[in-house]
Amino acid sequence: MKRIIFFLIVFSTSFLSCHKDNDSVPALSGVDYFPAVIGSYKIYDVHLIEYSNDTIDSTFQMKEVIQDTFYYNNTVVYELYRFYRSDNTQPWPDQPDSVWTFTTDRNQITIQESSVNFIRLSFPLSSGKVWDGNTRNTYLRDDYMASTYASPSTVSNIYYPETCNIVEEKSKNLVYKDYRNRVYAKDIGLIYKHAEYIAYNTSPSLIGQDIIDYGSIREETLIEYGKP
């Protein structure tokens, strides 16, 4: 009996030692597609088309800066300052047009946009992964899907070797069209955004002809980024 107990102790100690030395906790894939570095910035060319009684087609630039952090409920919250200007001949304003916040806890990127929380990324990322982007708000379920992961993309003639395309919505019927997707690049973050919501005229004589009643199409394309 003593020999058996001695053998079990030696075996258990050896097994645990090997397990500890050889195994490590794997890193969550995809976290480097949204680097959170204070002082980093991104500048986007924005193309916005607004449909109502008149069609307004405009272009401008937007800059996002991770300005600072603070703690809320034991969670690090990042402040995202957003600035606008008409074109690159104009200076950026001294004060931001708006301030969004985001967190990186719970293995996800949650961005508070105009006081509404959206889960933009969920880790670990992989091609085909699906999650509810509205889990942390009161809206109806909205499944986001990583249609590609770690795949090359070219955006505005710039080649990115590793990107992830998140399809947030792709639906169309006789009443509306809702297409939304975002493309993230490894070690950079968001490089492209497309948000299109169109409501069609549903008059009996016009339904099914895709005649726009109101809505908007917005594209954001990264043109410059940097870190401190």
N, C-alpha and C positions, 0 to 999 in steps of 0.2 A: 504493500500500500504506500509506504514512504517513497519507493522508487517511482511509482505512478504519479504521485503528487509532485515530486521533483521534476519529472519529465514535463508535466503540464505547465508548471511555472516557467521552465526554460523555454518551452515552445511558445507560450503566450507572450513572453517578454521579447523573444526574437521576432515574432510576427508583428507585434505592435511597433517595434523599432523599425522594421523594414517598411511597414505601412506609412509610418510618419516620415521616413526619409525619402521615399520614392513618390508618394502622392502629394499633390498640392491642390489647393482650391482653384478651379479654373476661372479665369477672368470672364466677366460677362461680355459676350461679343456685342459689338456695336456702340459701346460707350464712347469710343473715339470719334463717332460721327456727330457728336455734339459737345465739343470741348468747351468747358466753362472756365475761362481765364479772365480775371478782372483786368480791364484796360483793353481787351481785344475789341476789334471793330469789324464791321462789314458794310460795304456800300453796294446798293442795288440800283439798277435801272428799273423803273416801274412804268408799265404801260397799263392804263386804266380806260376802259370803255364803259360808259354808263348809259343805260337805256331807260327812257321815260317818254315824256312828250317829245323831247328832243334827244338826239344822240350826242353825247359829249365824249370826245376822244382826246385823252391827255397823256403826256409823258412827264415824268419828274424823277428825282432821285431821293432815295431814303438811306439813312445811315443808322445802324444799330450799334450801340456801345454797351458792353457789360460794365456798368459803372461802379457798382459796389455790392456788398452783401450785408444782410442782417439776419438775426436769429428770430424765428417765430415758432413756438411750440417745439423747441429743441431741434428745429430744422433750419438748415442754411438756405436763405432765400436770396436769389440774385436779382439785382435791379437792371433792367434792360431799357436804356434810354433810346428813344427813337426821334430822329431829326428828319426834316424834309427841306428840300430846296428845288427850285424850278429846273435848274440845269447846273452843269459844272462850272459855269462862269460866275455863279453866285456863291457867296460865303455861307457856311452852315450857321444857323442861328445859335445864339449863346445858350438858350434854354430849349429843352426837348419839347417836341409837340405832344408826346405822351410818354408814360413810363409803364412798361409791362414788368412782370416778375416771372421767374421760373424757379423750379426746384429740381433736384436730381435724386431725390430719395425714392424709396419703394421700387428700385430698379426701373425707373421710368423718368422721362422728361415731361414735367407738367408745366405748361405755360399759362399764365393768367393774362388773357387778352381782353381788354375792356371789361374787367371784373368777372370774366368767365374762364374757368379752368378747362383746358384741353390736354389730354395725354397724347403728345405728339410722337413720342418714341417709347417703346417698351422693350426691355432687355431680358434675356439675350435676344438679339436680332437674328433672323434667319430668313431666307427666301420662303415666302408663303405664310409667314407668321401673321396672325390676326389678333387684334385686341379692340376693345371698345374705347374709342377716343373720348366718350362722354361719361366715363365712369365717375369722374369727380365734379360733374355739374348736374343740373336737373333736366337736361335735354333727354330726348329719346335715344336709345342705343344707336351708335353709329360706328360700324366696324371699319377699322383701318387695316390695310394689308400691305406688308412689305412684298411688293411684286418682284423686286430684284434685290440682291444683297451682294456686296463686294464685287460689283460688276463695273466695267469701265463705261464712262459716258462723256459725251462732248456737249457742252452747254455754251452757247454764244462763241463758238470756235475755240473754246478752251477745253483741253482734254484732261479728264480726271480719271486716274487709274482705278479707284475704288469708290463706288457710290452705292447708295441705297435709295430706291424709289418707293415712296409710301403713297399708295392710292387710298385717299380718304373717302372718296365717293365717286361713283361712275354710274349714273342712272339717267334715263331719259324716257319720257312718255309724252302723251298728247298735251299735258298741262305744263310741264317744266323740264328743264335740263339742269343737272347738277353734276359738274365734273370738278374734282379737286385732287391735286396731288402735289407732293413736295419731294425734292431730290436733295439728299444730303451727301457730302463728300467726306471721306475719312480725314481726320485731323483738321477739318475746316468748319464743317457745319452745313447749314442750309445754303445751297447754291442756286436753287430754282424753285419757284412756287407758281402754281396755276390754280386760280379759283374762279370758277364760272358758274353763275346761277342765273338762269334765264327763265322767265315766266312767259308762256305763249298765250296769244289771244285765243280764247275758247268760245268765241261767238259761233253759233251753229254754222254759219256760212264760211268760217275761216279755220275752224278747228282741224288740226292735222296738217296744216300748211306751214307750220313752224314760223309763224309771224310773231315777232317779239312784242310783248306788251310792256314789260319792264325787266330790269335786272342789271347785271354787271359782269364784266370779264376783267380780271386783274392778273398780270404777270409780273413777277419780280425775278430779276436775273442778276446774280452776283458779278460785280465788275472789279472789286478791290476788297482786300481784307488784310488784317495785320494784328500782331500781338506786341505787347510792351517788351 
